[in-house]
Amino acid sequence: MAGILMPVASLPSEDGAGSLGREAYSLIDFLSDTGFRIWQVLPMNPLGYGNSPYQAYSSYAGDELYIDLDLLEEDGLLTGEREKLPCTGRIDYQKAREYKLPYLKEVFKAFREQEKEKTEFDAFCREEWVRPYAVFITLKKNNGMRCWNEWPAEQRDWILDQKYDLSSLEEEICFEMFLQYLFRKQWLALKAYANSREILIMGDMPFYVGIDSLDVWKDRESFLLDDDGRTVFIAGVPPDYFSVTGQRWGNPIYNWERIEKTGFRFWIDRLRYSASLYDIIRIDHFRAFDTYWKIPATCETAVEGEWIEAPGYTLFDRLLEEMPDIWIVAEDLGDLRPEVLQLRDAYDLPGMDIAEFTLLDPKIRKNQVIYTGTHDNQTVVGWYKNLDPDEREKVDRRLKREGTREKSVSYRMLHYVLNSAADYAIIPMMDLLELDDSARLNTPGTVGSPNWEWQMKDLDALELHRAGIKRLIRYAKR
């Protein structure tokens, strides 16, 4: 199968950021018509620090940024003319949120005045995570968006004792639940359409959750925190290809002893919910199910730390006992000890290969997803330009041996991954469009702009590539 990697936020939009509306449906049509069978998205949970989808406020909630206003107009919940935001090719997250919020409040008011969908909405609100998230994000907004461990004690501990009086905040809490209702309704409709056109959706699950999240606020005993709810140890990776000081992510480390005693409920519930939203789940940083890098929170870099073993086999035994049909892809990149690959293979999980890294020394397996690059890599054009002349010549010779005859290096690499032995080949949208590093999504080890800001200006550019990519997919028999 062939697939495309494209964040929802990067879709064209006149609402500031890509959404679950017309452009998303048009993308699905393009994918289906050209022979793609997978659309891989990035996490769509509420964006946290640095607008990173990997530092979300919840593993369950969706970001209201993705709610499409045009669809709400079609539902009769939004009326009148509205001024659009021109799509510049870069996402201004704050501007997009400020633009969309008044319209979402208008929709909320209209919804409450109508009778339809009330039963469905009430049932949604009774789901275990919905009201706790709405309370969490409401309290967070009323505390200047500070992390929950900096709130007044009675608010910080509401999730534990329910003592803080929320009556003055009920309208805001209901609004937040309504936003989650809209997000899931629009997302599941889009997914159903994708499946009807034989497109599978691959979601992306970060291994860790952020300290500033409902996950940690609600389940503190599952993390290594002090009595004030602050991290004692944090996650990251030691020095590597990306950084000489390692990557200090700052996420809290799991209390695996406690999680195991609960039958791994934290992980199984999280994966079960993700499986209701996606057909395939790619788990980022899979290696941490085997060993994880444990950094003292007092350290300013990731240089200091130690590798600790995790109960990966016990977890996956329990998970597959409860969810035997779950479809997981293991992100197994980087310098790994053999035990990580043994864990992956024990459960027959597809791993990953990045052609930019392995082209000159390929070790492609059948049960694998091959990419030209991921959201963390340079585009093919940017990568190729940065090679020294000798390396570039080696790349050219290697691609020529593979029988590639395409003019651009992007399409020669597309040819290479599509014709590889891997069962699945995923192409980032930026490489399909032959873009340079101005379209790079993220640079690991850096925070904030320009990460996560690239956006397509329109879908017209896809038409220029329709025939070429359709030919490549058909030739590769994907």
C-alpha positions as CSV (number, residue, x, y, z in Angstrom):
1,M,0.0,0.0,0.0
2,A,1.0,3.6,-0.6
3,G,0.2,6.5,1.6
4,I,0.6,10.2,2.2
5,L,1.8,12.0,5.3
6,M,-0.1,15.2,5.7
7,P,-1.1,17.0,8.9
8,V,-4.7,18.3,9.0
9,A,-3.4,21.7,10.1
10,S,-1.4,22.0,6.9
11,L,-4.4,21.7,4.6
12,P,-5.4,25.0,2.8
13,S,-7.9,27.1,4.6
14,E,-9.4,30.5,4.9
15,D,-9.9,30.0,8.6
16,G,-6.2,30.3,9.6
17,A,-5.4,26.6,9.8
18,G,-6.4,23.4,8.0
19,S,-9.7,21.9,9.2
20,L,-12.0,18.9,8.7
21,G,-13.9,20.4,5.9
22,R,-14.0,20.7,2.1
23,E,-10.2,20.6,1.5
24,A,-9.9,17.4,3.7
25,Y,-12.6,15.7,1.6
26,S,-10.9,16.9,-1.6
27,L,-7.6,15.4,-0.4
28,I,-9.2,12.1,0.2
29,D,-10.7,12.1,-3.3
30,F,-7.2,12.9,-4.7
31,L,-5.7,10.0,-2.7
32,S,-8.3,7.5,-3.8
33,D,-8.2,8.5,-7.4
34,T,-4.4,8.3,-7.7
35,G,-4.1,4.9,-5.9
36,F,-3.1,5.9,-2.4
37,R,-4.6,3.8,0.4
38,I,-3.4,5.5,3.6
39,W,-3.6,9.0,4.9
40,Q,-1.2,9.5,7.9
41,V,-2.0,12.5,10.1
42,L,-0.2,13.9,13.1
43,P,-1.8,13.9,16.6
44,M,-4.9,16.2,16.5
45,N,-5.1,16.6,20.3
46,P,-5.2,20.2,21.7
47,L,-1.8,21.8,20.9
48,G,0.3,22.7,23.9
49,Y,3.7,24.2,24.3
50,G,5.3,25.5,21.1
51,N,2.1,24.4,19.1
52,S,3.6,20.9,19.1
53,P,1.2,18.1,18.5
54,Y,3.5,16.0,20.7
55,Q,2.9,18.3,23.8
56,A,-0.9,18.1,23.9
57,Y,-3.3,19.0,26.7
58,S,-5.1,15.6,26.4
59,S,-4.7,12.2,24.7
60,Y,-8.5,12.1,24.2
61,A,-9.6,15.6,23.3
62,G,-9.4,17.1,19.8
63,D,-8.2,20.7,19.1
64,E,-11.1,23.0,18.2
65,L,-8.7,24.6,15.7
66,Y,-9.7,21.7,13.3
67,I,-13.5,22.3,13.5
68,D,-14.6,23.4,10.1
69,L,-16.9,26.5,10.0
70,D,-18.3,25.9,6.6
71,L,-19.7,22.5,7.7
72,L,-21.4,24.3,10.6
73,E,-23.0,26.7,8.1
74,E,-24.3,23.7,6.2
75,D,-25.8,22.4,9.5
76,G,-27.6,25.7,10.0
77,L,-25.7,26.6,13.1
78,L,-23.7,29.5,11.7
79,T,-25.4,32.2,9.6
80,G,-24.4,35.4,7.9
81,E,-21.3,36.6,6.1
82,R,-17.9,36.2,7.7
83,E,-14.6,37.7,6.7
84,K,-12.1,35.0,5.7
85,L,-8.4,34.8,6.5
86,P,-6.2,34.7,3.4
87,C,-4.0,31.6,3.3
88,T,-0.3,32.8,3.4
89,G,1.4,29.4,3.5
90,R,2.3,29.8,7.2
91,I,0.0,29.1,10.1
92,D,-0.4,31.8,12.7
93,Y,-2.0,29.7,15.5
94,Q,-2.9,32.5,17.8
95,K,-4.5,34.5,15.0
96,A,-6.4,31.4,13.8
97,R,-7.8,30.8,17.3
98,E,-8.8,34.4,17.8
99,Y,-10.6,34.4,14.5
100,K,-12.5,31.1,15.0
101,L,-13.5,31.5,18.7
102,P,-16.4,34.1,18.2
103,Y,-17.9,31.9,15.5
104,L,-17.7,28.8,17.7
105,K,-19.5,30.7,20.5
106,E,-22.2,31.7,18.1
107,V,-22.6,28.1,17.0
108,F,-22.8,27.0,20.7
109,K,-25.6,29.5,21.3
110,A,-27.5,28.4,18.2
111,F,-27.1,24.7,19.2
112,R,-28.6,25.3,22.6
113,E,-31.6,27.0,21.1
114,Q,-32.3,24.0,18.9
115,E,-33.7,20.6,20.0
116,K,-31.9,18.3,17.5
117,E,-28.9,16.3,18.6
118,K,-29.5,17.0,22.3
119,T,-29.7,13.3,23.1
120,E,-26.6,12.6,21.2
121,F,-24.7,15.5,22.8
122,D,-25.8,14.4,26.3
123,A,-24.6,10.9,25.7
124,F,-21.3,12.2,24.5
125,C,-20.9,14.3,27.7
126,R,-21.3,11.2,29.8
127,E,-18.2,9.6,28.4
128,E,-15.6,9.2,31.1
129,W,-13.0,11.8,29.8
130,V,-15.3,14.5,28.4
131,R,-16.3,16.5,31.5
132,P,-12.9,16.1,33.2
133,Y,-11.2,17.5,30.1
134,A,-13.7,20.4,30.0
135,V,-13.1,21.2,33.6
136,F,-9.3,21.0,33.1
137,I,-9.2,23.3,30.2
138,T,-11.7,25.7,31.8
139,L,-9.7,26.0,35.0
140,K,-6.5,26.3,32.9
141,K,-8.0,29.2,30.9
142,N,-9.1,30.9,34.2
143,N,-5.6,30.5,35.5
144,G,-3.9,32.3,32.6
145,M,-3.1,29.0,30.9
146,R,-0.6,28.1,33.7
147,C,0.1,24.4,34.3
148,W,-2.3,22.7,36.7
149,N,0.5,22.3,39.3
150,E,0.6,26.1,39.6
151,W,-3.2,26.5,40.3
152,P,-4.7,27.3,43.7
153,A,-4.8,24.1,45.7
154,E,-8.6,23.7,45.7
155,Q,-8.6,23.9,41.9
156,R,-5.6,21.7,41.4
157,D,-7.1,19.0,43.5
158,W,-10.7,19.1,42.1
159,I,-10.0,16.1,40.0
160,L,-9.2,14.2,43.2
161,D,-11.8,15.3,45.7
162,Q,-14.5,17.2,43.6
163,K,-14.7,19.9,46.4
164,Y,-14.1,23.1,44.5
165,D,-17.4,24.8,43.5
166,L,-17.6,24.9,39.7
167,S,-21.1,26.4,39.5
168,S,-19.9,29.8,38.3
169,L,-18.0,28.0,35.5
170,E,-20.6,25.6,34.2
171,E,-21.4,27.6,31.1
172,E,-17.7,27.6,30.1
173,I,-17.4,23.9,30.9
174,C,-20.5,23.1,28.7
175,F,-19.0,25.1,25.9
176,E,-15.7,23.1,26.0
177,M,-17.7,19.8,26.0
178,F,-19.6,21.1,22.9
179,L,-16.4,21.9,21.1
180,Q,-15.3,18.3,21.7
181,Y,-18.6,17.1,20.4
182,L,-18.2,19.1,17.2
183,F,-14.6,17.9,16.7
184,R,-15.5,14.2,17.0
185,K,-18.6,14.5,15.0
186,Q,-16.7,16.1,12.1
187,W,-13.7,13.8,12.4
188,L,-15.8,10.6,12.4
189,A,-17.7,11.8,9.4
190,L,-14.5,12.5,7.5
191,K,-13.0,9.1,8.5
192,A,-16.2,7.4,7.3
193,Y,-15.9,9.1,4.0
194,A,-12.2,8.1,3.7
195,N,-13.0,4.5,4.5
196,S,-15.8,4.6,1.9
197,R,-13.2,5.6,-0.7
198,E,-10.9,2.8,0.5
199,I,-8.5,5.1,2.4
200,L,-7.3,4.0,5.8
201,I,-6.4,6.7,8.4
202,M,-3.1,6.3,10.3
203,G,-3.1,8.2,13.5
204,D,0.0,9.1,15.4
205,M,0.3,8.5,19.2
206,P,3.2,10.1,21.2
207,F,4.7,7.7,23.6
208,Y,4.8,10.3,26.4
209,V,2.2,12.8,27.5
210,G,2.9,16.3,28.6
211,I,3.0,17.4,32.3
212,D,0.4,20.0,31.4
213,S,-2.3,17.6,30.4
214,L,-5.5,16.0,31.6
215,D,-3.7,12.7,31.5
216,V,-1.3,13.7,34.3
217,W,-3.7,15.9,36.2
218,K,-6.2,13.0,36.5
219,D,-3.8,10.1,37.0
220,R,-0.8,11.5,38.9
221,E,0.1,8.2,40.5
222,S,1.0,6.9,37.1
223,F,3.9,9.4,36.8
224,L,7.0,10.1,38.8
225,L,6.0,13.4,40.4
226,D,6.7,15.1,43.7
227,D,4.0,16.0,46.2
228,D,3.4,19.3,44.4
229,G,2.8,17.6,41.1
230,R,6.1,18.6,39.6
231,T,8.4,16.3,37.6
232,V,11.2,14.4,39.4
233,F,12.5,12.8,36.2
234,I,11.7,13.7,32.6
235,A,11.9,12.1,29.2
236,G,14.2,12.6,26.2
237,V,17.0,10.9,24.4
238,P,20.8,11.1,24.8
239,P,23.1,12.8,22.3
240,D,22.4,11.6,18.8
241,Y,22.3,12.5,15.1
242,F,20.0,15.5,15.8
243,S,21.7,17.0,18.9
244,V,25.1,16.8,20.7
245,T,23.3,17.5,24.0
246,G,20.5,15.1,23.3
247,Q,16.8,16.0,23.3
248,R,15.3,17.1,26.6
249,W,11.6,16.7,26.0
250,G,10.4,17.5,29.5
251,N,7.6,15.0,29.6
252,P,7.1,13.2,32.9
253,I,8.3,9.6,33.2
254,Y,5.8,6.9,33.8
255,N,5.5,5.1,37.1
256,W,5.6,1.7,35.5
257,E,5.3,-0.2,38.7
258,R,2.0,1.5,39.5
259,I,0.7,1.2,35.9
260,E,1.5,-2.5,35.8
261,K,-0.5,-3.1,39.0
262,T,-3.6,-1.5,37.4
263,G,-3.4,-4.0,34.5
264,F,-1.9,-1.2,32.2
265,R,-5.3,0.6,32.2
266,F,-3.7,3.9,31.3
267,W,-2.2,2.5,28.1
268,I,-5.0,0.2,27.1
269,D,-7.7,2.8,27.6
270,R,-5.6,5.3,25.6
271,L,-5.0,2.9,22.8
272,R,-8.6,1.7,22.7
273,Y,-9.8,5.3,22.3
274,S,-7.3,6.0,19.5
275,A,-8.4,2.8,17.8
276,S,-12.0,4.3,17.7
277,L,-10.6,7.3,15.7
278,Y,-8.0,5.7,13.5
279,D,-7.6,2.5,11.5
280,I,-3.8,2.3,12.1
281,I,-1.9,3.7,15.1
282,R,1.7,4.7,14.8
283,I,3.3,4.8,18.2
284,D,6.1,7.3,18.4
285,H,9.3,6.4,20.3
286,F,8.4,2.7,20.4
287,R,11.8,1.9,21.8
288,A,10.7,3.2,25.2
289,F,8.5,0.1,25.7
290,D,11.9,-1.7,26.0
291,T,14.2,0.9,27.5
292,Y,13.7,4.6,28.2
293,W,16.1,7.5,28.9
294,K,15.4,8.8,32.4
295,I,16.8,12.3,33.0
296,P,16.8,14.1,36.4
297,A,14.4,17.1,36.1
298,T,17.1,19.3,37.5
299,C,19.4,18.7,34.4
300,E,19.3,21.4,31.7
301,T,20.2,19.0,28.9
302,A,19.6,15.4,28.1
303,V,23.3,14.4,28.5
304,E,22.8,13.1,32.0
305,G,20.5,10.2,32.4
306,E,20.2,6.4,32.4
307,W,18.5,3.7,30.4
308,I,15.7,1.9,32.4
309,E,13.9,-1.2,31.3
310,A,10.2,-1.0,30.7
311,P,7.7,-3.9,30.9
312,G,7.0,-4.0,27.2
313,Y,6.2,-7.7,26.9
314,T,3.8,-7.7,29.8
315,L,2.0,-4.6,28.4
316,F,1.6,-6.0,24.9
317,D,0.5,-9.4,26.1
318,R,-2.3,-7.7,28.0
319,L,-3.2,-5.2,25.2
320,L,-3.5,-7.9,22.5
321,E,-5.5,-10.1,24.9
322,E,-8.1,-7.3,25.1
323,M,-7.6,-5.8,21.6
324,P,-6.4,-8.6,19.3
325,D,-7.2,-6.7,16.1
326,I,-5.5,-3.4,16.9
327,W,-3.2,-2.3,14.1
328,I,0.0,-0.7,15.4
329,V,3.1,0.6,13.6
330,A,6.2,0.8,15.7
331,E,8.5,3.9,15.3
332,D,11.8,2.0,15.7
333,L,14.2,4.6,14.4
334,G,17.6,5.5,15.8
335,D,20.4,3.7,17.5
336,L,18.6,0.8,19.2
337,R,19.7,-2.1,21.2
338,P,18.7,-5.5,19.6
339,E,16.1,-6.1,22.3
340,V,13.9,-3.3,20.9
341,L,13.7,-5.1,17.6
342,Q,13.0,-8.4,19.3
343,L,10.1,-6.8,21.2
344,R,8.7,-5.4,17.9
345,D,9.0,-8.7,16.1
346,A,7.6,-10.7,19.0
347,Y,4.2,-9.1,18.1
348,D,4.8,-8.9,14.4
349,L,4.6,-5.1,14.4
350,P,5.6,-3.2,11.3
351,G,8.7,-1.0,11.9
352,M,9.9,2.1,9.9
353,D,12.6,3.0,7.5
354,I,13.7,6.5,6.4
355,A,15.2,6.5,2.9
356,E,17.2,9.7,3.6
357,F,19.1,7.8,6.2
358,T,19.3,4.3,4.7
359,L,19.5,4.8,1.0
360,L,23.2,4.0,0.7
361,D,23.0,1.1,3.2
362,P,19.5,-0.3,2.9
363,K,18.1,-2.9,5.3
364,I,14.5,-2.8,4.1
365,R,12.2,-5.5,5.5
366,K,8.8,-6.6,4.1
367,N,6.9,-5.9,7.3
368,Q,7.9,-2.2,7.4
369,V,6.7,1.3,6.5
370,I,9.2,3.1,4.4
371,Y,9.3,6.9,4.1
372,T,11.3,9.3,2.1
373,G,11.4,11.3,5.4
374,T,9.0,12.0,8.3
375,H,7.7,15.2,10.0
376,D,11.1,15.4,11.8
377,N,13.3,15.3,8.7
378,Q,14.3,17.7,5.9
379,T,12.4,17.5,2.7
380,V,14.1,15.4,0.0
381,V,15.0,18.6,-1.9
382,G,16.5,20.2,1.3
383,W,18.3,17.0,2.2
384,Y,19.8,16.5,-1.3
385,K,21.0,20.1,-1.5
386,N,22.8,19.8,1.9
387,L,24.7,16.7,0.8
388,D,28.4,17.3,0.0
389,P,29.3,16.6,-3.7
390,D,30.6,13.1,-3.0
391,E,27.5,12.0,-1.1
392,R,25.3,13.5,-3.7
393,E,27.1,11.5,-6.4
394,K,26.6,8.4,-4.4
395,V,22.9,9.1,-4.0
396,D,22.6,9.7,-7.8
397,R,24.4,6.4,-8.6
398,R,22.3,4.5,-6.0
399,L,19.0,5.8,-7.4
400,K,20.1,5.1,-10.9
401,R,20.8,1.5,-10.0
402,E,17.3,1.3,-8.7
403,G,16.0,2.1,-12.2
404,T,14.8,5.6,-11.4
405,R,14.5,7.9,-14.4
406,E,12.5,10.8,-13.0
407,K,14.0,14.3,-13.5
408,S,13.6,15.6,-9.9
409,V,15.4,14.1,-6.9
410,S,12.0,14.1,-5.1
411,Y,10.4,11.8,-7.7
412,R,13.5,9.6,-7.9
413,M,13.2,9.0,-4.2
414,L,9.4,8.5,-4.5
415,H,10.1,5.9,-7.2
416,Y,12.7,4.2,-4.8
417,V,10.4,4.0,-1.8
418,L,7.3,2.9,-3.8
419,N,9.3,0.1,-5.5
420,S,11.0,-1.1,-2.3
421,A,10.3,-4.4,-0.6
422,A,8.4,-2.7,2.3
423,D,4.7,-3.5,2.5
424,Y,3.9,0.2,3.1
425,A,5.3,3.3,1.5
426,I,4.4,6.7,2.9
427,I,5.3,10.0,1.2
428,P,5.2,13.3,3.0
429,M,3.1,15.8,1.1
430,M,6.1,18.2,0.9
431,D,8.1,15.6,-1.1
432,L,5.1,14.9,-3.4
433,L,5.1,18.6,-4.2
434,E,8.9,18.7,-4.6
435,L,9.3,21.5,-2.0
436,D,12.5,22.6,-0.3
437,D,13.2,23.0,3.5
438,S,10.9,26.1,3.6
439,A,8.2,23.4,3.9
440,R,10.0,21.5,6.7
441,L,7.5,20.7,9.4
442,N,9.8,20.3,12.4
443,T,13.4,20.4,13.5
444,P,13.9,18.1,16.5
445,G,15.6,19.8,19.5
446,T,14.0,23.2,18.6
447,V,10.8,24.7,19.9
448,G,8.4,27.2,18.4
449,S,8.4,29.0,15.0
450,P,8.8,27.9,12.2
451,N,8.0,24.4,13.5
452,W,4.5,23.0,12.6
453,E,3.7,26.2,10.6
454,W,3.9,25.0,7.0
455,Q,0.6,25.1,5.1
456,M,-0.5,24.5,1.6
457,K,-1.9,27.6,-0.1
458,D,-4.3,25.6,-2.2
459,L,-4.9,22.1,-3.5
460,D,-4.4,23.2,-7.2
461,A,-0.7,22.1,-6.9
462,L,-1.8,18.5,-6.5
463,E,-3.2,18.5,-10.0
464,L,0.2,19.1,-11.4
465,H,1.3,15.9,-9.8
466,R,-1.7,13.7,-10.3
467,A,-0.6,11.9,-13.4
468,G,3.0,11.5,-12.2
469,I,2.2,10.0,-8.9
470,K,-0.6,7.8,-10.3
471,R,1.9,6.4,-12.8
472,L,4.5,5.7,-10.1
473,I,2.0,3.9,-7.8
474,R,0.6,1.9,-10.6
475,Y,4.1,0.9,-11.8
476,A,5.0,-0.2,-8.2
477,K,1.8,-2.2,-8.0
478,R,0.9,-0.5,-4.7
